[in-house]
Amino acid sequence: MLSLHEGMTLHPISVAVTFVICAILCGFTMVSMIKQRKKGLAGFMFLSLIVMLACAYVSSTVTA
């Protein structure tokens, strides 16, 4: 079982890459919702995409 101990840190670039991967998956889901004419869910996915990209940018600019 993996557990986080005190002193273990995550590298900011790996966190940013994870957010970018999630944003890409969110983008594919958004396109799928637009094709199914579910505009409300597509709008929510768009907001999620923007938030994830902003988090990726912020986490990539902090020091390790």
ZAKOLTI-304417 format. One line per field, with one value per residue (C-alpha): residue number from 1; residue in one letter; x, y, z. Coordinates in Angstrom, 3 decimals. Layout:
residues N
num NUM;...
residu A;...
px X;...
py Y;...
pz Z;...
This chain:
residues 64
num 1;2;3;4;5;6;7;8;9;10;11;12;13;14;15;16;17;18;19;20;21;22;23;24;25;26;27;28;29;30;31;32;33;34;35;36;37;38;39;40;41;42;43;44;45;46;47;48;49;50;51;52;53;54;55;56;57;58;59;60;61;62;63;64
residu M;L;S;L;H;E;G;M;T;L;H;P;I;S;V;A;V;T;F;V;I;C;A;I;L;C;G;F;T;M;V;S;M;I;K;Q;R;K;K;G;L;A;G;F;M;F;L;S;L;I;V;M;L;A;C;A;Y;V;S;S;T;V;T;A
px 0.000;1.360;1.128;2.436;4.902;5.993;8.688;7.533;6.868;5.279;7.193;5.224;5.729;4.242;1.225;0.881;1.081;-1.641;-3.896;-3.248;-4.148;-7.368;-8.106;-7.642;-10.034;-12.470;-12.209;-13.089;-16.072;-17.137;-17.081;-19.114;-21.710;-21.953;-22.598;-25.367;-26.881;-26.380;-25.325;-25.542;-23.149;-20.888;-20.770;-19.832;-17.088;-15.817;-15.580;-13.821;-11.396;-10.533;-10.044;-7.800;-5.650;-5.355;-4.312;-1.754;-0.313;-0.116;1.450;4.032;5.164;5.833;9.279;9.981
py 0.000;3.400;6.225;9.759;10.447;13.803;15.227;13.512;16.081;15.920;17.528;20.501;19.435;15.997;17.655;19.980;17.060;15.251;18.318;18.627;14.957;15.453;18.605;16.685;13.982;16.694;18.236;14.944;14.579;18.154;17.429;14.270;16.238;18.847;16.074;14.699;18.207;18.360;21.989;22.322;19.450;20.716;24.125;22.498;20.516;23.754;25.385;22.293;22.418;26.065;25.382;22.379;24.311;27.177;24.708;23.183;26.620;27.557;24.251;24.500;27.960;27.161;26.086;22.440
pz 0.000;-0.970;1.497;1.563;4.334;5.609;3.409;0.222;-2.461;-5.880;-8.701;-10.091;-13.707;-13.041;-11.407;-14.406;-16.853;-14.893;-15.101;-18.841;-19.401;-17.439;-19.459;-22.723;-21.534;-20.462;-23.938;-25.608;-23.281;-24.079;-27.825;-27.224;-25.238;-28.010;-30.549;-28.304;-28.052;-24.288;-24.108;-20.316;-19.685;-22.469;-20.778;-17.483;-19.241;-20.809;-17.382;-16.036;-18.961;-18.234;-14.509;-15.198;-17.642;-15.141;-12.425;-14.790;-15.513;-11.829;-10.821;-13.591;-12.484;-8.806;-7.697;-6.922
